[in-house]
Amino acid sequence: MKHILVAGASGLVGNAVLRAYAGAKDFKVTALSRRCPQLHGAGFLELDLMDAQACDEALTRLGDVTHLVYAALYEKDDLAAGWIAEDQIARNDIMLRHLFEPLSRAARGLEHVCLLQGTKAYGAHVRRIPVPAREDRDELKSQANFYWNQEDYLRRKQTDARWELTIIRPQIVFGDAVGAAMNPIAAIGLYAALLKDEGEPLHYPGSGADMAFEAADAKLVGRVIRWSGEVGQGRGQSFNVTNGDVFVWRQVWPAIADALGMKVGDERPQLLAQVLPPRSDVWDKVRHRHNLIAPALMAFAGKSLAYADLLMHRPETAHGLPALVSTIRLRHAGFAEVMDSEDMFRACIARMQAQRLLPRR
């Protein structure tokens, strides 16, 4: 039996990987994170990857691990500034080392490592990127980035090792994990619930030009990661991952409003990270009235409010959006699944409603 260790299991991508393996009879799955996520049948290992001693003690006992999915991530409160901050780069670097050093000593049968990156590999946060950005051609290696620290470390460890490495670079990830660092669905859902409580329609809070974005449904990313560890052509490469289409916020807003049971309102540019936290008491009343199991506002949103603000206001300040990537390599390798992004928004919202995280439609 294969044993899959998913680090960062409480995040959007990590939790989607747990879902991708749910019910698989030939796989043992262990979720690793500081807080217990939705496990989907997996076992749970509570671990802080900054605690070297705890990592050494816990991971040396996991000698049967055959697959590692590394989706753990540390983000600073100021998301955009953190993406180029030396201390954030160093912390993400050491987190991987604290995990992989003891695990690689113990797990002699390790077959595959999947490392999560993203389109910041192409410098989308600091420059105008080539469109579409392609793997192994358009990376911005001259820009300090914890991606490069982690990747270089793993490639050094891979020397004379039998395991193979796959790097996954999804575009903007949307899903329904609670408290994930960057989940726009949680931010939009909270914003909508507070507007609806006032009898208001779903006003559009963004600004800027109508720019095209690419999305990656978290569940689809989870299936890509599972595929990469089980199929030969999925190993040893870097893959961009998107739904396969593009979307524009203003044009998808009616579908989002409909999924939330609301009408489309006016354009009212505002920063959710500023206007929502002071209304946490109103959210408490909403979740009590609707019998929700969702936590308090900031525990629910994580850093997603600031992330949604970056996405909806970013066209005014970004370095030459749109930042679009090619997924031809993934398709040629054999993973052909796609998703309509409008359907993705509807499905993510519906799952959060069904889980009593958002008021029902």
PEJO-V326796 format. One line per field, one symbol per residue. phi: phi as a letter, one per 30 degrees, with the letter a starting at -180 (. if undefined). A space follows every 10 residues. Layout:
phi->???
This chain:
phi->.dbcccdidd dededddedd ceiddcbcbb ccadbdcddh jddbbdacdd cddddddddd ccdcdcbccc bdacbdeded dddbdddded ddddeddddd edddddddce cabccdbldd dciddbadce bddcdibcdc ddceadeded ddddddddei ccdccbccbd decbabddid dbbedddddd eddddddcic ddddddajdd cdbccbdedd ddddddeddc ceddcibcbd bbdjbbbbed dceddddddc ibcdcdcbea cddcddedcd dddedddddc hdcddeeddd dhcdddddde ddceedbdci ddccbccded dddkccdbbd ddddeddddd dddddhcbed e
